[in-house]
């Protein structure tokens, strides 16, 4: 049985472009739910995400480390609730990142706003 690796947030820093790096880890996506933790109606077609601690409304650039694809999402929910994952993105965001087939992807999160 393989050891489960815990997520350790990267040290926050500002790079040359002024973007704060939030974290590296595993992302997943979700497609069901009626309401988000922010009170909004969940819409899988919007570019949104669930993050455990960032304030609602935070804009994140999520970059798939394998493909280099990235999207900007807005945090409007809490999660993920699976150990070792750092963000859940909507289906539309997952599709744009190219991670729908696998269901998960190693990503980098950058807070952009």
VENDA-V516471 format. One record per backbone hydrogen bond with DSSP energy under -1.0 kcal/mol. NH is the residue of the N-H (numbers start at 0). CO is the residue of the C=O. E is the energy in kcal/mol with one decimal. If there is no record, write none. Layout:
# VENDA-V516471
nh: {NH:NH}
co: {CO:CO}
e: {E:E}
This chain:
# VENDA-V516471
nh: {14:17:19:20:21:22:24:26:27:29:35:37:38:41:45:47:48:49:50:56:57:59:60:61:62:63:64:67:70:72:73:74:75:76:84:85:87:88:89:91:93:94:95:96:98:102:104:106:107:108:109:110:111:112}
co: {18:14:110:12:108:108:106:104:86:88:39:75:35:33:42:45:73:87:76:74:54:72:109:70:107:68:105:63:61:59:46:57:48:48:81:25:49:27:47:43:89:90:91:92:93:98:26:24:62:22:60:19:58:58}
e: {-1.7:-2.3:-1.1:-1.8:-2.2:-1.5:-2.2:-3.1:-2.0:-1.9:-3.1:-1.5:-1.8:-1.8:-1.7:-1.4:-1.9:-3.1:-2.1:-3.4:-1.9:-2.7:-3.2:-3.0:-2.5:-3.0:-2.5:-2.9:-2.0:-2.8:-1.7:-2.8:-2.2:-1.2:-1.8:-2.8:-2.1:-2.6:-2.2:-2.1:-2.5:-2.8:-2.1:-1.8:-2.4:-2.6:-1.8:-3.6:-1.8:-3.1:-2.2:-2.5:-2.5:-1.2}
